[in-house]
């Protein structure tokens, strides 16, 4: 492609020919665009009128059936109160269905205990199935809660109801989806005594709507008052999905606007995308029911003949322009022959040492090459300089990366040294205590009282517990990806009490530990008990270190499907600048306190393995509070 472009740029005769053809093309394109725009407008208007006519005809057909249904139902609402006898009502419903072939079902449903001898329920119902009409007194079921009964009762006026499934266990039911016209029935005093319901199957309505085919690939839909699909080419969406759930409202706002317009009872046309194709949607309402019908016509169908004509015309225009180009080329070529000699001379000069830069020529013909040959050398030099700069930038970036890596390595070495020194201190101190008390016991065992022996052994056990705690943390750090212990079901309150009981307070005369709970003792959770207990032990141990007076509180509560356990103390709050670092490994806010800076890090990791998390509560003002949140059931 570049060779072709370069060849054209070097041939002034071809460029002039192309320029002439281009001017003629622009003029003819503007003319044909205007003509085809008008043609497309008329084709579009014809399609709109055709679709609107089909919609009107279908709507009139549907409205005719619904009008007859309303007339029959309203008349029976006035006639029936004069013949209120159970047998008469059964006969009336049967005769009504038999005399009106468009009716699928007809029901006269009375208020509770209207006929005391019949009990609470009495509903005479006749149903047409094929050529058979079945008339029954409906079995005992709460038809008073059905939409076809409640609508007329609540509104107090006749009304159409949206499509519904007629199935009721133990009663006579239609296999098809029905829509009904409901009319309240009143006695001579105007009191509501029952409802008369005339039912139509949506099968005939669906057939009437789907027969609307203004174009080969067009389709029809119908929606109810809330946008539910009553008729749709995809039967899986019927009565289950709405026009609003059919598209993401954040992306397809046009579909949402269309649904709102159809529900509002508007008529019109919209151009949108359906199944990845540009389509025209023509819609209009069915006033009696609050429903709306629409025709979806692909734009390719609407403008099929127009596009065929357009393709043929453009082929003819392209052929004519090609012939015109050849004629122009031959004519200009003869006129440009003398300039070829000038091109060879300019090339010879361009190969010398011409120092002064020339202004860049906008021409690409033979004359323009005289100037642009020298500029080509300047461009080559600029390209080389650009390459050198890029190499320098890459070297500088690599140097910064190496410096950063070196800094990270030094920081890691410092953390490693501090960790080893801290761990040595944490192990050496309790070992010295144990060693010292061991010598005391061995040399003075007979001279010590029982209280002194008990105090010594207690101190030795506490020191051993500290060493064991550090050992557990190191062990967990070495293999923290695996939890130990089994998943069991246990009482959350009991676990909290056990954790609290295992804490030996540093200042027992000034600090107390409390367990509070918003869940009953019988409430249980299913998770790794040993892992959760280790989390609580770590949080309680930290609270014990920093609480010199006041209390340490464990609180249990329930939030949705999670159990929330908070551990709070009345000690000092963690400084705001250090709160983002407390869960980083080997981090200690105070170098003089016990610990190796791994407890909170590993506790949070264990909480993550349990499906939860540990967070620091910034809103707690009376000290420090950590919140453990894990699922009630660990899968």
C-alpha positions as CSV (number, residue, x, y, z in Angstrom):
1,X,0.0,0.0,0.0
2,X,2.8,2.4,0.8
3,X,4.4,1.7,-2.6
4,X,1.2,2.6,-4.3
5,X,0.8,5.8,-2.3
6,X,4.5,6.8,-3.0
7,X,4.0,6.1,-6.8
8,X,1.0,8.3,-6.9
9,X,2.8,11.1,-5.0
10,X,5.6,11.0,-7.5
11,X,3.3,11.3,-10.5
12,X,1.8,14.7,-10.9
13,X,-0.4,13.5,-13.8
14,X,-2.1,10.9,-11.6
15,X,-2.6,13.4,-8.8
16,X,-4.2,16.0,-11.1
17,X,-6.5,13.3,-12.5
18,X,-7.4,12.2,-9.0
19,X,-8.1,15.8,-8.0
20,X,-10.5,16.3,-11.0
21,X,-12.2,13.0,-10.2
22,X,-12.4,13.9,-6.5
23,X,-14.2,17.2,-7.3
24,X,-16.7,15.5,-9.5
25,X,-17.2,12.8,-6.9
26,X,-17.9,15.3,-4.2
27,X,-20.4,17.2,-6.3
28,X,-22.2,14.1,-7.5
29,X,-22.1,12.6,-3.9
30,X,-23.8,15.7,-2.5
31,X,-26.5,15.5,-5.2
32,X,-27.1,11.8,-4.8
33,X,-27.0,12.0,-1.0
34,X,-29.8,14.6,-1.1
35,X,-31.8,12.5,-3.5
36,X,-31.4,9.3,-1.6
37,X,-32.0,11.1,1.7
38,X,-35.4,12.1,0.4
39,X,-36.0,8.6,-0.9
40,X,-35.1,7.1,2.4
41,X,-37.4,9.6,4.2
42,X,-40.4,8.5,2.0
43,X,-39.6,4.8,2.5
44,X,-39.4,5.4,6.3
45,X,-42.7,7.2,6.3
46,X,-44.4,4.5,4.2
47,X,-43.1,1.9,6.7
48,X,-44.4,3.9,9.6
49,X,-47.9,4.2,8.0
50,X,-48.0,0.5,7.2
51,X,-47.0,-0.6,10.7
52,X,-49.4,1.9,12.3
53,X,-52.2,0.7,10.1
54,X,-51.5,-2.9,11.1
55,X,-51.3,-1.9,14.8
56,X,-54.6,-0.1,14.5
57,X,-56.4,-3.0,12.8
58,X,-55.1,-5.5,15.4
59,X,-56.0,-3.2,18.2
60,X,-59.5,-2.7,16.8
61,X,-59.9,-6.4,16.5
62,X,-58.8,-7.0,20.1
63,X,-60.9,-4.1,21.4
64,X,-63.9,-5.5,19.6
65,X,-63.7,-8.8,21.5
66,X,-63.0,-7.0,24.8
67,X,-65.9,-4.7,24.2
68,X,-68.3,-7.7,23.7
69,X,-66.8,-9.2,26.9
70,X,-67.5,-6.0,28.8
71,X,-71.1,-5.7,27.5
72,X,-71.9,-9.3,28.5
73,X,-70.3,-9.0,31.9
74,X,-71.9,-5.7,32.8
75,X,-75.3,-7.0,31.7
76,X,-75.0,-10.1,33.9
77,X,-73.9,-7.9,36.8
78,X,-77.3,-6.2,36.6
79,X,-79.3,-9.4,35.8
80,X,-77.8,-11.9,38.3
81,X,-78.8,-10.1,41.6
82,X,-82.5,-10.8,40.7
83,X,-81.8,-14.6,40.4
84,X,-79.6,-15.3,43.4
85,X,-80.0,-19.0,43.9
86,X,-77.2,-21.5,43.8
87,X,-78.6,-23.6,41.0
88,X,-79.6,-20.5,39.1
89,X,-76.0,-19.2,39.3
90,X,-74.6,-22.4,37.9
91,X,-77.1,-22.4,35.0
92,X,-76.3,-18.7,34.3
93,X,-72.6,-19.2,34.0
94,X,-73.0,-22.3,31.7
95,X,-75.5,-20.5,29.4
96,X,-73.3,-17.4,29.2
97,X,-70.2,-19.4,28.1
98,X,-72.3,-21.4,25.7
99,X,-73.8,-18.3,24.0
100,X,-70.6,-16.4,23.6
101,X,-67.9,-18.4,21.8
102,X,-65.1,-15.9,22.6
103,X,-65.4,-16.5,26.3
104,X,-63.1,-19.1,27.9
105,X,-64.6,-19.0,31.4
106,X,-67.3,-17.2,33.4
107,X,-67.6,-17.1,37.2
108,X,-70.0,-15.7,39.7
109,X,-68.3,-15.6,43.1
110,X,-70.2,-14.6,46.2
111,X,-69.1,-13.0,49.4
112,X,-68.3,-15.3,52.4
113,X,-71.4,-17.0,53.9
114,X,-73.7,-15.3,51.5
115,X,-75.6,-18.7,51.2
116,X,-75.4,-19.9,54.8
117,X,-76.4,-23.4,53.8
118,X,-73.4,-23.6,51.4
119,X,-70.9,-22.5,54.0
120,X,-68.2,-19.9,53.6
121,X,-67.5,-20.4,49.9
122,X,-69.7,-20.3,46.8
123,X,-68.4,-19.7,43.3
124,X,-70.2,-20.9,40.2
125,X,-67.6,-21.4,37.4
126,X,-68.0,-22.6,33.8
127,X,-64.9,-23.3,31.7
128,X,-64.6,-24.1,28.0
129,X,-62.1,-26.7,27.0
130,X,-62.2,-27.4,23.3
131,X,-65.9,-28.0,22.5
132,X,-66.8,-29.0,26.1
133,X,-68.2,-26.7,28.8
134,X,-67.7,-27.8,32.4
135,X,-69.8,-26.1,35.1
136,X,-68.9,-26.7,38.8
137,X,-69.3,-25.1,42.2
138,X,-65.7,-24.3,43.0
139,X,-64.2,-26.3,45.9
140,X,-63.3,-24.6,49.2
141,X,-60.4,-22.2,48.5
142,X,-59.7,-18.6,49.3
143,X,-60.8,-17.1,46.0
144,X,-61.4,-13.8,47.9
145,X,-57.6,-13.2,47.6
146,X,-57.5,-13.8,43.9
147,X,-56.8,-10.9,41.6
148,X,-59.9,-11.4,39.6
149,X,-62.0,-11.1,42.8
150,X,-60.1,-8.5,44.8
151,X,-59.7,-6.0,41.9
152,X,-63.4,-5.3,41.5
153,X,-64.0,-5.5,45.2
154,X,-61.3,-3.0,46.1
155,X,-61.9,-0.6,43.2
156,X,-65.6,-0.8,43.2
157,X,-65.8,-0.5,39.4
158,X,-65.4,-2.9,36.5
159,X,-61.9,-3.4,35.4
160,X,-59.5,-5.6,33.4
161,X,-56.7,-7.5,35.2
162,X,-53.3,-8.6,33.9
163,X,-52.7,-12.1,32.8
164,X,-52.6,-14.8,35.5
165,X,-52.3,-18.5,35.9
166,X,-55.7,-20.0,36.6
167,X,-54.4,-23.1,38.4
168,X,-55.7,-23.8,41.9
169,X,-55.1,-27.2,43.5
170,X,-58.4,-29.1,43.9
171,X,-60.4,-26.7,41.6
172,X,-61.4,-26.6,38.0
173,X,-58.6,-24.7,36.2
174,X,-57.7,-23.7,32.6
175,X,-54.4,-25.0,31.2
176,X,-53.8,-21.6,29.5
177,X,-52.9,-18.2,30.9
178,X,-56.0,-16.1,31.3
179,X,-57.0,-12.4,31.5
180,X,-60.3,-11.4,33.0
181,X,-62.8,-8.6,33.1
182,X,-64.2,-8.3,36.6
183,X,-67.4,-6.5,37.5
184,X,-68.7,-6.0,41.1
185,X,-72.2,-7.3,41.9
186,X,-74.4,-5.3,44.3
187,X,-77.8,-5.8,45.8
188,X,-80.7,-3.3,45.7
189,X,-79.1,-1.3,48.5
190,X,-75.8,-0.9,46.7
191,X,-73.9,-3.3,49.0
192,X,-71.2,-5.4,47.4
193,X,-72.3,-9.1,47.4
194,X,-69.9,-10.7,44.9
195,X,-67.9,-10.5,41.7
196,X,-68.7,-11.6,38.1
197,X,-65.6,-12.5,36.1
198,X,-65.4,-13.2,32.4
199,X,-62.1,-14.8,31.3
200,X,-60.4,-14.8,27.9
201,X,-57.4,-17.0,27.1
202,X,-54.3,-15.2,25.9
203,X,-53.8,-17.8,23.2
204,X,-56.1,-16.1,20.7
205,X,-54.6,-12.7,21.7
206,X,-51.1,-14.0,21.2
207,X,-52.1,-15.3,17.8
208,X,-53.7,-12.0,16.8
209,X,-50.6,-10.0,17.8
210,X,-48.0,-12.4,16.3
211,X,-49.9,-12.3,12.9
212,X,-48.7,-8.7,12.5
213,X,-45.9,-9.1,9.9
214,X,-45.3,-5.9,8.0
215,X,-41.9,-7.2,7.0
216,X,-40.4,-10.8,6.7
217,X,-38.3,-10.6,9.8
218,X,-40.5,-8.4,12.0
219,X,-42.0,-9.6,15.3
220,X,-44.6,-8.4,17.8
221,X,-44.7,-8.0,21.6
222,X,-47.3,-7.1,24.1
223,X,-46.7,-5.9,27.7
224,X,-49.0,-5.6,30.7
225,X,-49.5,-2.7,33.1
226,X,-46.2,-3.3,34.9
227,X,-44.2,-4.1,31.7
228,X,-44.6,-7.9,32.0
229,X,-44.3,-9.7,28.6
230,X,-47.7,-11.1,27.6
231,X,-46.7,-11.8,24.0
232,X,-43.0,-12.2,22.9
233,X,-41.1,-14.3,20.3
234,X,-39.1,-15.8,23.1
235,X,-41.8,-17.8,25.0
236,X,-39.4,-18.3,28.0
237,X,-39.9,-14.6,28.8
238,X,-43.7,-14.7,29.0
239,X,-45.1,-13.7,32.4
240,X,-41.6,-14.1,34.0
241,X,-39.7,-11.1,32.7
242,X,-40.5,-7.5,32.0
243,X,-39.3,-5.0,29.3
244,X,-37.3,-3.3,32.1
245,X,-35.4,-6.5,33.1
246,X,-34.6,-7.3,29.4
247,X,-31.8,-4.7,29.3
248,X,-29.3,-3.1,31.7
249,X,-30.9,0.3,32.5
250,X,-27.5,1.9,32.8
251,X,-26.6,0.9,29.3
252,X,-29.9,0.6,27.4
253,X,-31.8,3.6,28.6
254,X,-33.7,3.7,25.3
255,X,-35.4,0.3,26.2
256,X,-36.3,1.7,29.6
257,X,-37.8,4.9,28.0
258,X,-39.7,2.7,25.6
259,X,-41.2,0.6,28.4
260,X,-42.2,3.7,30.3
261,X,-43.9,5.2,27.3
262,X,-45.8,2.0,26.5
263,X,-47.0,1.6,30.1
264,X,-48.1,5.3,30.1
265,X,-50.4,4.5,27.2
266,X,-48.5,6.5,24.5
267,X,-48.2,5.8,20.8
268,X,-45.2,6.3,18.7
269,X,-42.1,5.0,17.0
270,X,-38.5,4.5,18.3
271,X,-35.2,3.6,16.6
272,X,-33.1,1.4,18.8
273,X,-30.9,-1.8,18.8
274,X,-32.6,-5.2,19.2
275,X,-30.5,-8.4,19.2
276,X,-27.5,-6.4,17.8
277,X,-29.4,-4.9,14.9
278,X,-30.9,-1.4,14.2
279,X,-34.6,-1.8,14.5
280,X,-37.7,0.4,14.4
281,X,-40.3,-0.2,17.1
282,X,-43.9,1.0,16.5
283,X,-46.2,0.9,19.6
284,X,-49.7,1.8,20.6
285,X,-51.9,1.1,23.7
286,X,-55.0,-1.0,24.3
287,X,-56.9,1.6,26.3
288,X,-59.3,-0.8,28.0
289,X,-56.7,-2.9,29.6
290,X,-53.7,-0.7,30.2
291,X,-51.7,-3.0,27.9
292,X,-49.6,-2.0,24.9
293,X,-48.6,-3.8,21.7
294,X,-45.5,-3.1,19.6
295,X,-44.0,-4.2,16.3
296,X,-40.2,-4.7,16.0
297,X,-39.0,-4.2,12.4
298,X,-35.3,-4.5,11.5
299,X,-34.0,-1.5,9.7
300,X,-32.5,-3.8,7.1
301,X,-36.0,-5.0,6.2
302,X,-37.5,-1.5,6.1
303,X,-34.8,-0.3,3.7
304,X,-34.1,-3.5,1.8
305,X,-35.2,-2.3,-1.6
306,X,-33.8,1.1,-1.0
307,X,-30.4,-0.5,-0.2
308,X,-30.5,-2.7,-3.3
309,X,-31.1,0.4,-5.4
310,X,-28.3,2.3,-3.6
311,X,-25.8,-0.5,-4.2
312,X,-26.6,-0.6,-7.9
313,X,-26.3,3.2,-8.3
314,X,-23.0,3.4,-6.5
315,X,-21.6,0.6,-8.7
316,X,-22.5,2.6,-11.8
317,X,-21.0,5.7,-10.3
318,X,-17.8,3.9,-9.4
319,X,-17.4,2.6,-12.9
320,X,-18.0,6.0,-14.4
321,X,-15.4,7.6,-12.1
322,X,-12.8,5.0,-13.0
323,X,-13.3,5.7,-16.7
324,X,-13.0,9.5,-16.0
325,X,-9.8,8.9,-14.1
326,X,-8.2,7.1,-16.9
327,X,-9.1,9.9,-19.4
328,X,-7.8,12.5,-17.0
329,X,-4.5,10.6,-16.5
330,X,-3.7,10.3,-20.1
331,X,-4.5,14.0,-20.7
332,X,-2.4,15.3,-17.8
333,X,0.5,12.9,-18.5
334,X,1.2,14.4,-21.8
335,X,1.1,17.9,-20.3
336,X,3.6,17.0,-17.5
337,X,6.2,15.4,-19.7
338,X,8.6,18.4,-19.6
339,X,8.7,18.4,-15.8
340,X,10.3,14.9,-15.7
341,X,13.7,16.3,-16.8
342,X,13.5,18.9,-13.9
343,X,13.0,16.0,-11.5
344,X,16.2,14.3,-12.5
345,X,18.2,17.5,-12.1
346,X,16.8,18.2,-8.7
347,X,17.7,14.7,-7.5
348,X,21.3,15.2,-8.6
349,X,21.6,18.4,-6.5
350,X,19.9,16.7,-3.5
351,X,22.8,14.2,-3.4
352,X,25.4,16.9,-2.8
353,X,26.5,18.8,0.4
354,X,23.7,21.3,0.5
355,X,24.0,22.9,4.0
356,X,21.2,25.4,4.2
357,X,17.9,23.8,5.2
358,X,15.0,24.3,2.9
359,X,11.4,25.0,3.8
360,X,9.3,21.8,3.6
361,X,7.3,21.6,0.4
362,X,3.7,20.5,0.6
363,X,3.9,19.2,-2.9
364,X,4.7,15.5,-3.6
365,X,5.3,15.8,-7.4
366,X,8.6,16.1,-9.3
367,X,9.2,19.7,-8.2
368,X,8.4,19.0,-4.6
369,X,11.0,16.3,-4.4
370,X,13.8,18.8,-4.9
371,X,13.1,20.3,-1.5
372,X,12.0,17.2,0.3
373,X,15.1,15.1,-0.5
374,X,17.3,17.3,1.8
375,X,14.6,17.3,4.5
376,X,14.7,13.6,4.5
377,X,18.3,13.7,5.8
378,X,17.2,16.0,8.6
379,X,14.4,13.6,9.5
380,X,16.9,10.7,9.7
381,X,19.1,12.6,12.1
382,X,16.1,13.5,14.3
383,X,15.1,9.8,14.4
384,X,18.6,8.9,15.6
385,X,18.5,11.5,18.4
386,X,15.1,10.3,19.4
387,X,16.5,6.7,19.7
388,X,19.4,7.9,21.9
389,X,17.0,9.7,24.2
390,X,14.8,6.7,24.5
391,X,17.8,4.5,25.5
392,X,18.9,7.1,28.1
393,X,15.3,7.1,29.6
394,X,15.3,3.4,29.8
395,X,18.7,3.4,31.6
396,X,17.5,6.0,34.1
397,X,14.4,4.0,34.8
398,X,16.4,0.8,35.4
399,X,18.7,2.8,37.7
400,X,15.7,3.9,39.8
401,X,14.4,0.4,39.9
402,X,17.8,-0.9,41.2
403,X,17.9,1.9,43.8
404,X,14.4,1.0,45.0
405,X,15.3,-2.7,45.1
406,X,18.4,-1.9,47.2
407,X,16.4,0.2,49.6
408,X,13.8,-2.6,50.0
409,X,16.6,-5.0,50.7
410,X,18.1,-2.8,53.4
411,X,14.7,-2.3,55.0
412,X,14.2,-6.1,54.9
413,X,17.6,-6.7,56.6
414,X,16.7,-4.1,59.3
415,X,13.3,-5.8,59.9
416,X,15.0,-9.2,60.0
417,X,17.7,-8.0,62.5
418,X,15.0,-6.3,64.7
419,X,12.9,-9.5,64.6
420,X,15.7,-11.8,65.6
421,X,16.8,-9.4,68.4
422,X,13.2,-9.0,69.7
423,X,12.5,-12.8,69.5
424,X,15.8,-13.5,71.4
425,X,14.7,-11.0,74.1
426,X,11.2,-12.5,74.3
427,X,12.6,-16.0,74.7
428,X,15.5,-15.1,77.0
429,X,13.5,-13.2,79.6
430,X,11.1,-16.0,80.5
431,X,14.0,-18.6,80.3
432,X,16.0,-16.5,82.8
433,X,12.9,-16.4,85.1
434,X,12.4,-20.2,84.8
435,X,16.1,-20.8,85.3
436,X,16.3,-18.5,88.4
437,X,13.3,-20.0,90.1
438,X,14.6,-23.5,89.3
439,X,17.8,-22.7,91.2
440,X,15.7,-21.3,94.1
441,X,13.6,-24.4,94.3
442,X,16.6,-26.7,94.1
443,X,18.5,-24.9,96.8
444,X,15.7,-23.9,99.2
445,X,12.9,-26.3,98.7
446,X,12.7,-27.2,102.3
447,X,12.7,-23.6,103.5
448,X,9.9,-22.3,101.3
449,X,6.3,-22.1,102.4
450,X,3.5,-23.5,100.3
451,X,2.4,-19.9,99.3
452,X,5.9,-19.1,98.1
453,X,6.2,-22.4,96.2
454,X,2.8,-21.7,94.6
455,X,3.8,-18.2,93.6
456,X,7.1,-19.5,92.1
457,X,5.5,-22.2,90.1
458,X,2.8,-19.8,88.9
459,X,5.5,-17.4,87.7
460,X,7.4,-20.3,86.0
461,X,4.1,-21.5,84.3
462,X,3.5,-17.9,83.1
463,X,7.0,-17.7,81.6
464,X,6.5,-21.1,80.0
465,X,3.2,-19.9,78.6
466,X,5.0,-16.9,77.1
467,X,7.6,-19.1,75.4
468,X,4.8,-21.5,74.2
469,X,2.9,-18.4,72.8
470,X,5.9,-17.3,70.9
471,X,6.5,-20.9,69.6
472,X,2.9,-21.0,68.4
473,X,3.2,-17.7,66.5
474,X,6.5,-18.8,64.9
475,X,5.0,-22.2,64.0
476,X,1.9,-20.5,62.5
477,X,4.1,-18.0,60.6
478,X,6.1,-20.9,59.1
479,X,3.0,-22.6,57.7
480,X,0.2,-20.0,58.0
481,X,-1.6,-21.2,54.9
482,X,-3.0,-24.3,56.7
483,X,-5.5,-24.2,59.6
484,X,-5.2,-26.8,62.3
485,X,-8.2,-28.3,64.1
486,X,-11.5,-29.4,62.7
487,X,-14.6,-27.4,61.9
488,X,-17.2,-28.0,64.6
489,X,-20.5,-26.5,65.9
490,X,-20.2,-24.8,69.3
491,X,-21.7,-22.0,71.5
492,X,-20.3,-18.6,70.7
493,X,-20.9,-17.4,74.3
494,X,-19.2,-20.4,75.8
495,X,-16.1,-19.9,73.6
496,X,-15.9,-16.2,74.7
497,X,-16.1,-17.2,78.4
498,X,-13.4,-19.8,77.9
499,X,-11.1,-17.3,76.3
500,X,-11.8,-14.8,79.1
501,X,-11.2,-17.4,81.8
502,X,-7.7,-18.2,80.3
503,X,-6.5,-14.6,80.7
504,X,-4.4,-13.9,83.8
505,X,-4.7,-10.2,84.3
506,X,-1.5,-8.2,84.9
507,X,-3.2,-5.9,87.4
508,X,-6.1,-8.0,88.8
509,X,-6.9,-5.5,91.5
510,X,-7.5,-2.6,89.1
511,X,-8.6,-4.4,85.9
512,X,-11.6,-6.7,85.4
513,X,-12.6,-8.8,82.4
514,X,-16.2,-9.0,81.3
515,X,-18.1,-11.0,78.7
516,X,-21.3,-9.5,77.2
517,X,-23.5,-10.9,74.5
518,X,-26.5,-10.0,72.4
519,X,-27.2,-13.6,71.4
520,X,-28.6,-16.4,73.6
521,X,-26.3,-19.1,75.1
522,X,-28.1,-21.7,72.8
523,X,-26.9,-19.9,69.7
524,X,-24.2,-21.9,68.0
525,X,-21.8,-21.3,65.1
526,X,-20.1,-23.8,62.8
527,X,-16.4,-23.0,62.2
528,X,-12.9,-23.9,63.3
529,X,-13.1,-23.6,67.1
530,X,-9.4,-23.8,67.7
531,X,-8.6,-21.1,65.1
532,X,-11.2,-18.7,66.5
533,X,-10.0,-19.3,70.1
534,X,-6.4,-18.5,69.0
535,X,-7.6,-15.2,67.6
536,X,-9.4,-14.3,70.8
537,X,-6.4,-15.3,72.9
538,X,-4.1,-13.0,70.9
539,X,-6.5,-10.0,71.1
540,X,-7.1,-10.6,74.9
541,X,-3.3,-10.9,75.4
542,X,-2.7,-7.5,73.7
543,X,-5.5,-5.9,75.7
544,X,-4.0,-7.2,78.9
545,X,-0.6,-5.8,78.1
546,X,-1.9,-2.2,77.6
547,X,-4.7,-2.0,80.2
548,X,-3.4,-0.8,83.6
549,X,-6.9,0.0,85.0
550,X,-10.5,-0.3,84.0
551,X,-11.8,-3.3,82.2
552,X,-11.4,-5.6,79.2
553,X,-14.7,-6.5,77.5
554,X,-15.7,-9.2,75.1
555,X,-19.0,-8.6,73.2
556,X,-20.9,-11.0,70.9
557,X,-23.6,-9.8,68.4
558,X,-25.2,-11.0,65.2
559,X,-25.1,-9.2,61.9
560,X,-27.0,-10.9,59.0
561,X,-25.1,-14.2,58.5
562,X,-22.0,-13.2,60.4
563,X,-21.1,-13.3,64.1
564,X,-19.4,-10.2,65.4
565,X,-17.0,-10.5,68.4
566,X,-15.4,-7.3,69.7
567,X,-12.5,-7.1,72.2
568,X,-12.2,-3.7,73.8
569,X,-10.1,-2.3,76.7
570,X,-9.9,1.0,78.5
571,X,-6.2,1.4,77.9
572,X,-4.5,4.0,75.6
573,X,-5.8,4.4,72.0
574,X,-3.5,3.5,69.1
575,X,-2.1,6.7,67.5
576,X,-3.8,7.7,64.3
577,X,-0.6,7.6,62.3
578,X,0.2,4.0,63.4
579,X,-3.2,2.4,62.7
580,X,-2.3,1.6,59.1
581,X,0.8,-0.4,60.2
582,X,-0.6,-2.6,63.0
583,X,-1.3,-5.5,60.7
584,X,2.1,-5.4,59.0
585,X,4.4,-8.3,60.0
586,X,7.1,-7.5,62.6
587,X,5.5,-4.1,63.5
588,X,5.6,-3.1,67.1
589,X,4.3,0.3,68.3
590,X,6.4,0.1,71.5
591,X,9.7,-1.6,71.5
592,X,9.6,-2.1,75.3
593,X,6.5,-4.2,75.3
594,X,6.4,-8.0,75.0
595,X,5.7,-9.6,71.6
596,X,7.5,-10.1,68.2
597,X,5.1,-8.1,66.0
598,X,3.4,-11.2,64.3
599,X,0.3,-11.8,66.5
600,X,-2.2,-9.4,64.8
601,X,-0.8,-10.2,61.3
602,X,-1.4,-14.0,61.8
603,X,-4.7,-13.5,63.6
604,X,-6.0,-11.5,60.6
605,X,-4.8,-14.1,58.2
606,X,-6.6,-16.9,60.2
607,X,-9.7,-14.7,60.2
608,X,-9.5,-14.5,56.4
609,X,-9.2,-18.3,56.2
610,X,-12.4,-18.5,58.3
611,X,-14.1,-16.3,55.7
612,X,-14.0,-13.1,57.8
613,X,-11.7,-10.3,58.9
614,X,-10.3,-8.3,61.8
615,X,-10.5,-4.5,61.9
616,X,-9.6,-1.7,64.2
617,X,-12.6,0.4,65.4
618,X,-11.7,4.0,64.8
619,X,-15.0,5.2,66.4
620,X,-14.3,3.7,69.8
621,X,-13.3,6.6,72.1
622,X,-12.7,4.8,75.5
623,X,-9.6,3.0,74.6
624,X,-8.9,0.3,71.9
625,X,-11.3,-2.0,70.2
626,X,-10.7,-4.7,67.7
627,X,-13.7,-6.3,65.8
628,X,-13.7,-9.9,64.6
629,X,-16.3,-10.7,61.9
630,X,-16.7,-14.3,60.6
631,X,-19.5,-16.2,58.9
632,X,-21.8,-18.3,61.2
633,X,-21.4,-21.3,58.9
634,X,-17.9,-22.0,57.4
635,X,-18.3,-23.9,54.2
